[in-house]
Amino acid sequence: MTKVLVAENIGASGIDLLKEHFDVDVKTDWADGELATEIGAYDGILIRSASKLTAELLQHATNLKAIGRAGVGVDNVDVPAATRRGIIVANAPQSNVVTAAEHTVALLLALARNIPQAHASLIAGRWDRSKYSGVEVMDKTLGIIGFGRIGQLVAQRAQGFGMKIIAFDPFVGAELYKELGVEKAESSDDIYAVADFITIHLPKTPETEGWLNAAAFAKCRDGVRILNVARGPLVVEEDLVAALESGKVGGAALDVFRTEPMTESPLFAFPNVIVTPHLGASTAEATDRAGFQAAEQVVAALTGGSVTSAVNVPAVAAEDLEVLGPFLPLTRQLGKLAMALVEGTSLDAVEVEEFGRIAERDTRPLGLEALLGALDGKTEEELNAVNVLSTAEERGIELVESKRTSARDFTDLVRVSVVAGEQRVRVVGTVVGRQARPHLLEAWGQRFNLQLSSHIALFRYSDQPGMIGRVGTAFGKHGVNIDSCAVGHVEGEDDGAGGKVAVMVVTTDGPVPQAVIDELIGSDGFVDGRAVTFR
């Protein structure tokens, strides 16, 4: 009989489900090296965060076919190693969204009514009834920065208290805001100007780290209350301390911190600050839900069912994947590049068109890769080819796919367009040669034929001599080495001074700092610029 090992506590419901199908062993206390000696006997394993399924450990998993992670991430699993061994890895990405949203609302109410402070005062023997008078949340404005699944659930619950909701997230379709009765902010500055409470629900990326800083607090209304139940580094704690000292921020509720565990912080000294030790996902229901969802995935993987949250399962037949394989990383790059070039304030659609022989295949994975590129680093959820479509749908983003079996000038082409409000940006690419190297063929309305690398920069500028040299000089000053360059001239576009506009694409051997882009854009003759790094 198929054997499954439950190596950590996942909750009774998940174990009961497994026992309906398999011979199940539950063992949660492991000595060093013991799991390596026993894992070879099992077809499936369920873990939480403590077990580390490394490449070395998986070498002993000679019969293993499925790994279920009862939680959101899979950082403790060597997914490439598991994939090489043909092991399906699945997680429970939606297990804690309700719990996190409810904890946010709980902190919001506690912050408004000074509940923890009043509790501490009373059990210390004081009746400070007037000292801890609070404020109503009804008719107050809640600003939500990051309007993914958790942000949306927070909005729905806050609306039940009669709060006005304004949200900012450029990677959510405009129609979704209307459906949920939420005002759409064009920028986070719009939220700072009107919000009485601000809650942040962004992923942690280089772009979002330190989002709420001194500059952001300075733009807020006096006495604003700040909540963070997402990720500690989103808030600059030193700047929050200063804003609390000045009275600019009237209170804060924090569940996460830059470094954890956190037991000593200047923030703890403020009477109007509420803190909890990263409890956003800590409920019995979330624990049980994560275990049950992970168990469902293991059952599906071992019985031939549909594994809906797998992070490494090919979605197409082997013969199609062989043809499409080289186009998967290309399409993800095109999606990320198109997103970098768009200027809209909401992401409404990603359109993918395939031309040539690849259009004869099952091209659905290409659409998913384009979405993965467009949403890379833009969502709270860890995205993969399985969950990206449902995540896009939750955000009101439409995926539109079309294909044609003939291609112009090349055997195969992939065209990715991003629609954001009134803006539409299109990029085109293909793969070239025996090694199927990705090439960029069109961007910003101009045709090229440039081999893509991990790091590129694009510029629009007045078509005049010396511009390439200025880019090279600026890059050299900042220690950025140029690998290759292509230039094109956009027909019919005016630079605002009666001249023509040209487009330059540069590949480099390392990331191009934003400071370099800003320096060039700020100089005479340059119209726009972007830097993109493909992971």
KAJO-V239778 format. One record per residue. N is the residue number from 1. SS is DSSP state (~ for helix, > for strand, _ for the rest). PHI is phi in whole degrees, -180 to 180 (none if undefined). Layout:
n->N ss->SS phi->PHI
n->N ss->SS phi->PHI
This chain:
n->1 ss->_ phi->none
n->2 ss->_ phi->-59
n->3 ss->> phi->-112
n->4 ss->> phi->-128
n->5 ss->> phi->-109
n->6 ss->> phi->-100
n->7 ss->_ phi->-92
n->8 ss->_ phi->-145
n->9 ss->_ phi->-70
n->10 ss->_ phi->-115
n->11 ss->_ phi->97
n->12 ss->~ phi->-66
n->13 ss->~ phi->-64
n->14 ss->~ phi->-67
n->15 ss->~ phi->-66
n->16 ss->~ phi->-61
n->17 ss->~ phi->-63
n->18 ss->~ phi->-61
n->19 ss->~ phi->-68
n->20 ss->_ phi->-70
n->21 ss->_ phi->-121
n->22 ss->_ phi->-135
n->23 ss->> phi->-84
n->24 ss->> phi->-113
n->25 ss->> phi->-111
n->26 ss->> phi->-113
n->27 ss->_ phi->-146
n->28 ss->_ phi->-114
n->29 ss->_ phi->-118
n->30 ss->_ phi->-121
n->31 ss->_ phi->-80
n->32 ss->_ phi->-57
n->33 ss->_ phi->82
n->34 ss->~ phi->-70
n->35 ss->~ phi->-62
n->36 ss->~ phi->-63
n->37 ss->~ phi->-80
n->38 ss->~ phi->-107
n->39 ss->~ phi->-65
n->40 ss->~ phi->-65
n->41 ss->~ phi->-86
n->42 ss->_ phi->-114
n->43 ss->_ phi->-90
n->44 ss->> phi->-144
n->45 ss->> phi->-142
n->46 ss->> phi->-117
n->47 ss->> phi->-137
n->48 ss->_ phi->-113
n->49 ss->_ phi->-107
n->50 ss->_ phi->-77
n->51 ss->_ phi->-75
n->52 ss->_ phi->-109
n->53 ss->> phi->-92
n->54 ss->_ phi->-82
n->55 ss->~ phi->-60
n->56 ss->~ phi->-64
n->57 ss->~ phi->-65
n->58 ss->~ phi->-67
n->59 ss->_ phi->-63
n->60 ss->_ phi->-88
n->61 ss->_ phi->-88
n->62 ss->_ phi->-68
n->63 ss->_ phi->-110
n->64 ss->_ phi->-69
n->65 ss->_ phi->-122
n->66 ss->> phi->-150
n->67 ss->> phi->-121
n->68 ss->> phi->-110
n->69 ss->> phi->-105
n->70 ss->_ phi->-80
n->71 ss->_ phi->170
n->72 ss->_ phi->-81
n->73 ss->_ phi->-90
n->74 ss->_ phi->-132
n->75 ss->_ phi->-63
n->76 ss->_ phi->-91
n->77 ss->> phi->-122
n->78 ss->_ phi->-79
n->79 ss->~ phi->-63
n->80 ss->~ phi->-58
n->81 ss->~ phi->-65
n->82 ss->~ phi->-65
n->83 ss->~ phi->-63
n->84 ss->~ phi->-61
n->85 ss->_ phi->-91
n->86 ss->_ phi->75
n->87 ss->_ phi->-97
n->88 ss->> phi->-76
n->89 ss->> phi->-117
n->90 ss->> phi->-133
n->91 ss->_ phi->-124
n->92 ss->_ phi->-126
n->93 ss->_ phi->-68
n->94 ss->_ phi->-104
n->95 ss->_ phi->-72
n->96 ss->_ phi->-118
n->97 ss->~ phi->-67
n->98 ss->~ phi->-65
n->99 ss->~ phi->-61
n->100 ss->~ phi->-65
n->101 ss->~ phi->-66
n->102 ss->~ phi->-66
n->103 ss->~ phi->-66
n->104 ss->~ phi->-61
n->105 ss->~ phi->-67
n->106 ss->~ phi->-61
n->107 ss->~ phi->-68
n->108 ss->~ phi->-60
n->109 ss->~ phi->-69
n->110 ss->~ phi->-63
n->111 ss->~ phi->-69
n->112 ss->~ phi->-69
n->113 ss->~ phi->-111
n->114 ss->_ phi->55
n->115 ss->~ phi->-65
n->116 ss->~ phi->-62
n->117 ss->~ phi->-66
n->118 ss->~ phi->-66
n->119 ss->~ phi->-61
n->120 ss->~ phi->-62
n->121 ss->~ phi->-64
n->122 ss->~ phi->-66
n->123 ss->~ phi->-73
n->124 ss->_ phi->-87
n->125 ss->_ phi->97
n->126 ss->_ phi->-114
n->127 ss->_ phi->-111
n->128 ss->_ phi->-95
n->129 ss->_ phi->-63
n->130 ss->_ phi->-76
n->131 ss->_ phi->-64
n->132 ss->_ phi->-109
n->133 ss->_ phi->-62
n->134 ss->_ phi->-112
n->135 ss->_ phi->-128
n->136 ss->_ phi->-77
n->137 ss->_ phi->-94
n->138 ss->_ phi->-60
n->139 ss->_ phi->71
n->140 ss->_ phi->-82
n->141 ss->> phi->-100
n->142 ss->> phi->-103
n->143 ss->> phi->-97
n->144 ss->> phi->-115
n->145 ss->> phi->-101
n->146 ss->_ phi->102
n->147 ss->_ phi->-113
n->148 ss->_ phi->-79
n->149 ss->~ phi->-60
n->150 ss->~ phi->-67
n->151 ss->~ phi->-59
n->152 ss->~ phi->-66
n->153 ss->~ phi->-67
n->154 ss->~ phi->-62
n->155 ss->~ phi->-60
n->156 ss->~ phi->-61
n->157 ss->~ phi->-72
n->158 ss->~ phi->-67
n->159 ss->~ phi->-62
n->160 ss->_ phi->-65
n->161 ss->_ phi->-94
n->162 ss->_ phi->81
n->163 ss->_ phi->-84
n->164 ss->> phi->-90
n->165 ss->> phi->-116
n->166 ss->> phi->-129
n->167 ss->> phi->-133
n->168 ss->> phi->-127
n->169 ss->_ phi->-166
n->170 ss->_ phi->-70
n->171 ss->_ phi->-109
n->172 ss->_ phi->-132
n->173 ss->_ phi->-65
n->174 ss->~ phi->-62
n->175 ss->~ phi->-65
n->176 ss->~ phi->-64
n->177 ss->~ phi->-58
n->178 ss->~ phi->-63
n->179 ss->~ phi->-62
n->180 ss->~ phi->-91
n->181 ss->_ phi->68
n->182 ss->_ phi->-116
n->183 ss->> phi->-72
n->184 ss->> phi->-93
n->185 ss->_ phi->-86
n->186 ss->_ phi->-78
n->187 ss->_ phi->-157
n->188 ss->~ phi->-66
n->189 ss->~ phi->-60
n->190 ss->~ phi->-62
n->191 ss->~ phi->-72
n->192 ss->~ phi->-57
n->193 ss->~ phi->-72
n->194 ss->~ phi->-127
n->195 ss->_ phi->-80
n->196 ss->_ phi->-87
n->197 ss->> phi->-128
n->198 ss->> phi->-130
n->199 ss->> phi->-121
n->200 ss->> phi->-115
n->201 ss->_ phi->-138
n->202 ss->_ phi->-108
n->203 ss->_ phi->-73
n->204 ss->_ phi->-91
n->205 ss->_ phi->-137
n->206 ss->_ phi->-57
n->207 ss->_ phi->-77
n->208 ss->_ phi->-97
n->209 ss->_ phi->-61
n->210 ss->_ phi->71
n->211 ss->_ phi->-58
n->212 ss->> phi->-91
n->213 ss->_ phi->-128
n->214 ss->~ phi->-58
n->215 ss->~ phi->-64
n->216 ss->~ phi->-67
n->217 ss->~ phi->-62
n->218 ss->~ phi->-64
n->219 ss->~ phi->-86
n->220 ss->_ phi->-80
n->221 ss->_ phi->-68
n->222 ss->_ phi->-61
n->223 ss->_ phi->84
n->224 ss->> phi->-59
n->225 ss->> phi->-110
n->226 ss->> phi->-112
n->227 ss->> phi->-126
n->228 ss->> phi->-139
n->229 ss->_ phi->-120
n->230 ss->_ phi->-107
n->231 ss->_ phi->-145
n->232 ss->~ phi->-56
n->233 ss->~ phi->-66
n->234 ss->~ phi->-68
n->235 ss->> phi->-115
n->236 ss->_ phi->-80
n->237 ss->~ phi->-63
n->238 ss->~ phi->-63
n->239 ss->~ phi->-70
n->240 ss->~ phi->-67
n->241 ss->~ phi->-58
n->242 ss->~ phi->-63
n->243 ss->~ phi->-69
n->244 ss->~ phi->-70
n->245 ss->~ phi->-63
n->246 ss->~ phi->-80
n->247 ss->_ phi->88
n->248 ss->_ phi->-58
n->249 ss->> phi->-98
n->250 ss->> phi->-88
n->251 ss->> phi->170
n->252 ss->> phi->-148
n->253 ss->> phi->-129
n->254 ss->> phi->-126
n->255 ss->_ phi->-108
n->256 ss->_ phi->-134
n->257 ss->_ phi->-141
n->258 ss->_ phi->-58
n->259 ss->_ phi->-122
n->260 ss->_ phi->-135
n->261 ss->_ phi->-65
n->262 ss->_ phi->-122
n->263 ss->_ phi->-120
n->264 ss->_ phi->-138
n->265 ss->_ phi->-156
n->266 ss->~ phi->-57
n->267 ss->~ phi->-65
n->268 ss->~ phi->-68
n->269 ss->~ phi->-82
n->270 ss->_ phi->-85
n->271 ss->_ phi->-70
n->272 ss->_ phi->-104
n->273 ss->> phi->-117
n->274 ss->> phi->-111
n->275 ss->> phi->-133
n->276 ss->_ phi->-136
n->277 ss->_ phi->-85
n->278 ss->_ phi->53
n->279 ss->_ phi->-99
n->280 ss->_ phi->-55
n->281 ss->_ phi->-111
n->282 ss->_ phi->-100
n->283 ss->_ phi->-136
n->284 ss->~ phi->-60
n->285 ss->~ phi->-66
n->286 ss->~ phi->-65
n->287 ss->~ phi->-62
n->288 ss->~ phi->-67
n->289 ss->~ phi->-64
n->290 ss->~ phi->-63
n->291 ss->~ phi->-65
n->292 ss->~ phi->-68
n->293 ss->~ phi->-65
n->294 ss->~ phi->-66
n->295 ss->~ phi->-65
n->296 ss->~ phi->-57
n->297 ss->~ phi->-68
n->298 ss->~ phi->-66
n->299 ss->~ phi->-59
n->300 ss->~ phi->-62
n->301 ss->~ phi->-64
n->302 ss->~ phi->-92
n->303 ss->~ phi->-119
n->304 ss->_ phi->83
n->305 ss->_ phi->-85
n->306 ss->_ phi->-91
n->307 ss->_ phi->-91
n->308 ss->_ phi->-84
n->309 ss->_ phi->-123
n->310 ss->> phi->-69
n->311 ss->_ phi->-102
n->312 ss->_ phi->-147
n->313 ss->_ phi->-97
n->314 ss->_ phi->-60
n->315 ss->_ phi->-97
n->316 ss->_ phi->-133
n->317 ss->_ phi->-64
n->318 ss->~ phi->-58
n->319 ss->~ phi->-68
n->320 ss->~ phi->-72
n->321 ss->~ phi->-62
n->322 ss->~ phi->-63
n->323 ss->~ phi->-76
n->324 ss->~ phi->-79
n->325 ss->~ phi->-44
n->326 ss->~ phi->-65
n->327 ss->~ phi->-87
n->328 ss->~ phi->-66
n->329 ss->~ phi->-65
n->330 ss->~ phi->-60
n->331 ss->~ phi->-66
n->332 ss->~ phi->-64
n->333 ss->~ phi->-63
n->334 ss->~ phi->-64
n->335 ss->~ phi->-63
n->336 ss->~ phi->-68
n->337 ss->~ phi->-66
n->338 ss->~ phi->-61
n->339 ss->~ phi->-65
n->340 ss->~ phi->-66
n->341 ss->~ phi->-88
n->342 ss->_ phi->-75
n->343 ss->_ phi->-118
n->344 ss->_ phi->-72
n->345 ss->_ phi->-105
n->346 ss->_ phi->-149
n->347 ss->_ phi->-97
n->348 ss->_ phi->-103
n->349 ss->> phi->-158
n->350 ss->> phi->-122
n->351 ss->> phi->-111
n->352 ss->> phi->-126
n->353 ss->> phi->-123
n->354 ss->> phi->-113
n->355 ss->> phi->-127
n->356 ss->> phi->99
n->357 ss->~ phi->-67
n->358 ss->~ phi->-65
n->359 ss->~ phi->-70
n->360 ss->~ phi->-81
n->361 ss->_ phi->-101
n->362 ss->_ phi->-79
n->363 ss->_ phi->-93
n->364 ss->~ phi->-54
n->365 ss->~ phi->-60
n->366 ss->~ phi->-67
n->367 ss->~ phi->-62
n->368 ss->~ phi->-66
n->369 ss->~ phi->-65
n->370 ss->~ phi->-63
n->371 ss->~ phi->-64
n->372 ss->~ phi->-60
n->373 ss->~ phi->-67
n->374 ss->~ phi->-65
n->375 ss->_ phi->-99
n->376 ss->_ phi->-57
n->377 ss->_ phi->74
n->378 ss->_ phi->-106
n->379 ss->_ phi->-126
n->380 ss->_ phi->-69
n->381 ss->_ phi->-73
n->382 ss->_ phi->-81
n->383 ss->_ phi->-92
n->384 ss->_ phi->-148
n->385 ss->_ phi->-67
n->386 ss->_ phi->-89
n->387 ss->_ phi->-99
n->388 ss->~ phi->-67
n->389 ss->~ phi->-68
n->390 ss->~ phi->-66
n->391 ss->~ phi->-65
n->392 ss->~ phi->-62
n->393 ss->~ phi->-63
n->394 ss->~ phi->-62
n->395 ss->_ phi->-95
n->396 ss->_ phi->74
n->397 ss->_ phi->-101
n->398 ss->> phi->-95
n->399 ss->> phi->-103
n->400 ss->> phi->-116
n->401 ss->> phi->-124
n->402 ss->> phi->-149
n->403 ss->> phi->-152
n->404 ss->> phi->-142
n->405 ss->_ phi->-80
n->406 ss->_ phi->-119
n->407 ss->_ phi->-131
n->408 ss->_ phi->-93
n->409 ss->_ phi->75
n->410 ss->_ phi->-131
n->411 ss->_ phi->-65
n->412 ss->> phi->-138
n->413 ss->> phi->-140
n->414 ss->> phi->-126
n->415 ss->> phi->-118
n->416 ss->> phi->-119
n->417 ss->> phi->-121
n->418 ss->> phi->-114
n->419 ss->> phi->-110
n->420 ss->> phi->-135
n->421 ss->_ phi->63
n->422 ss->_ phi->-86
n->423 ss->> phi->-93
n->424 ss->> phi->-138
n->425 ss->> phi->-121
n->426 ss->> phi->-121
n->427 ss->> phi->-131
n->428 ss->> phi->-133
n->429 ss->> phi->-152
n->430 ss->> phi->-154
n->431 ss->> phi->-115
n->432 ss->> phi->-130
n->433 ss->_ phi->84
n->434 ss->_ phi->-63
n->435 ss->_ phi->-90
n->436 ss->_ phi->50
n->437 ss->> phi->-76
n->438 ss->> phi->-72
n->439 ss->> phi->-125
n->440 ss->> phi->-90
n->441 ss->> phi->-111
n->442 ss->> phi->-156
n->443 ss->> phi->-161
n->444 ss->_ phi->53
n->445 ss->_ phi->78
n->446 ss->> phi->-121
n->447 ss->> phi->-89
n->448 ss->> phi->-137
n->449 ss->> phi->-149
n->450 ss->> phi->-127
n->451 ss->> phi->-69
n->452 ss->_ phi->-76
n->453 ss->_ phi->-129
n->454 ss->_ phi->-68
n->455 ss->> phi->-132
n->456 ss->> phi->-137
n->457 ss->> phi->-136
n->458 ss->> phi->-128
n->459 ss->> phi->-136
n->460 ss->> phi->-113
n->461 ss->> phi->-157
n->462 ss->> phi->-64
n->463 ss->_ phi->-76
n->464 ss->_ phi->-146
n->465 ss->_ phi->-62
n->466 ss->_ phi->91
n->467 ss->~ phi->-71
n->468 ss->~ phi->-63
n->469 ss->~ phi->-63
n->470 ss->~ phi->-66
n->471 ss->~ phi->-64
n->472 ss->~ phi->-60
n->473 ss->~ phi->-64
n->474 ss->~ phi->-64
n->475 ss->~ phi->-64
n->476 ss->~ phi->-62
n->477 ss->~ phi->-62
n->478 ss->_ phi->-99
n->479 ss->_ phi->75
n->480 ss->_ phi->-102
n->481 ss->_ phi->-95
n->482 ss->> phi->-85
n->483 ss->> phi->-91
n->484 ss->> phi->-156
n->485 ss->> phi->-151
n->486 ss->> phi->-138
n->487 ss->> phi->-130
n->488 ss->> phi->-139
n->489 ss->> phi->-118
n->490 ss->> phi->-82
n->491 ss->> phi->-69
n->492 ss->> phi->84
n->493 ss->> phi->-96
n->494 ss->> phi->-104
n->495 ss->_ phi->-85
n->496 ss->_ phi->94
n->497 ss->_ phi->-124
n->498 ss->_ phi->90
n->499 ss->_ phi->-102
n->500 ss->> phi->-89
n->501 ss->> phi->-107
n->502 ss->> phi->-116
n->503 ss->> phi->-125
n->504 ss->> phi->-123
n->505 ss->> phi->-118
n->506 ss->> phi->-125
n->507 ss->> phi->-104
n->508 ss->> phi->-133
n->509 ss->_ phi->-90
n->510 ss->_ phi->-158
n->511 ss->_ phi->-60
n->512 ss->_ phi->-93
n->513 ss->_ phi->-60
n->514 ss->~ phi->-61
n->515 ss->~ phi->-61
n->516 ss->~ phi->-68
n->517 ss->~ phi->-61
n->518 ss->~ phi->-62
n->519 ss->~ phi->-63
n->520 ss->~ phi->-72
n->521 ss->~ phi->-62
n->522 ss->_ phi->-77
n->523 ss->_ phi->-95
n->524 ss->_ phi->-62
n->525 ss->_ phi->97
n->526 ss->> phi->-91
n->527 ss->> phi->-98
n->528 ss->> phi->-162
n->529 ss->> phi->-163
n->530 ss->> phi->-143
n->531 ss->> phi->-125
n->532 ss->> phi->-133
n->533 ss->> phi->-118
n->534 ss->_ phi->-95
n->535 ss->_ phi->-80
